Amino acid sequence: MTEARGFPAFEAQRRSTRGRSWWARAWVQALEDTSLDSDQLRKGRRYANSGQVGTITISPGRIAATVYAPEDTYEAVIRVDQLTEADWDRFLDQVAARAGHIAALLEGEMPHDLVEAAADAGVPLLPQIGDLDPSCTCDGWELPCQHAAGLCYQVAWLLDSDPFVLLLLRGRSREELLDQLQSRQVRGDAQAPVRPAETGVAMTEVLAAAVADLPDVPELPGKVTADELAVSGIEPPQGFAPATLPLLVLDASRRARALLSALLHGTPEPQPLDEWQDAVRLAADFPELTEPLGGGGEDFARGIQAWRYGGAPGLDVLDHTWTPDPAELARARTELAAAEFTVEITDNRITVGGDTQLRLDRRGRWHPYRRIDNTWTPTAPATTDPLSALTTDW
């Protein structure tokens, strides 16, 4: 029998309640589409971020936690339908169909094509509107009330870090799923027909031999400091003083290390930059290089500020617009409207009150801007929560 899992209470923090992963966002969307009271959702977000939700217990079909309100303590519960045995059989068929699905789940990812294939097979993994059944010991009649909403928002954070939480809710623990998948593989191997011996060498043997001859992946070198660099016999570029040369060499070593790390670990490489953007990046990291790089103007200073607040994505939204997913903008509009802000949306920019603006980058983060001397200027670090970005103390 599947046992319940307990998750420690989240400390108070400023964090987006939307979730980072697409499956966590789908969870939040199901919650918000079900709700008829945006004020309860807004209060629920405050509960989630204030650390007032206690230990979360998740078992098949049920999420529970104690919520500590100023006036009393309440028990909030969210119920979700479990999958049937037939559903699990079809789901396991989809997982077993591609080895990459198992690897992705173990690495904390929920593949889109797995969820879509499961849905096509009649197995609903992600909740839809009306699938979440909230309840609470408070006197509120809303579904969900603010306490249950706060619990639901924190579950999105759990889903971000472990997609097996969703599968546990649907009725199977991580260990049970892996055991059942292994059993299927063993049965499949036992039932596989025995083929007569063939001449030649199997491709798997050729590949195994080739892989065996490859050297081990090297370890990533440690970071170096300017004091550890030996710079000699190199002339600085025109316009640069000799004292700035070690800074350029240090930057080159950092960039090379970042590229090597991306190659060794299969992560995205640093975003390509044009000449102006790279000059801004260098000046932001090494103010001594601002003058040799031709900086000093207001545009260059705004670029440095944008880089320090948001890196390459922050520099991109400084001067460029793009067309994001309409659903992303709609969710931001709803959240800001619930906080009684009147907004105007153009492309990836949300303007509030004429002198405040949020700009969405391509990684899903909102960059706060203010109109200063009739110029839009970045004013604070980017965040994934539009309301937090708008209410940041500048």
Buried (B, 14 or more C-beta within 10 A) or exposed (E): EBEEBEBEBBEEEEBBBBBBBEBBBBBBBBBBEBBEBBEBBBBBBBBBBBBBBBEBBBBBBBBBBBBBBEEEEBBBBBBBBBBEEEBBBBBBBBBBEBEEBBEBBEEEBBBEEBBEBBBEEEBBBBBEEEBBBBBBBBEBEBBBBBBBBBBBBBBBBBBBEBBBBBBBBBBBBBEBBBEBBEEBEEEEEEEEEEEEEEEEEEEEEEEEEEEEEEEEEEEEEEEEEEEEBEBEEEEBEEEBEEEBBBBBBBBEBBEEBEEEBEEEEEEEEBEEBEEBBBBBBBBBBBEEBBBBBEBEEEEBBBBBBBBBBBBBBBBBBBEEEEEBEEEBBEBBBBBBEBBEBEBEBEEBBBBBEEEBBBBBBBEBBBBBBBBEEEEBBBBBBBBBBBBBBBEBEE
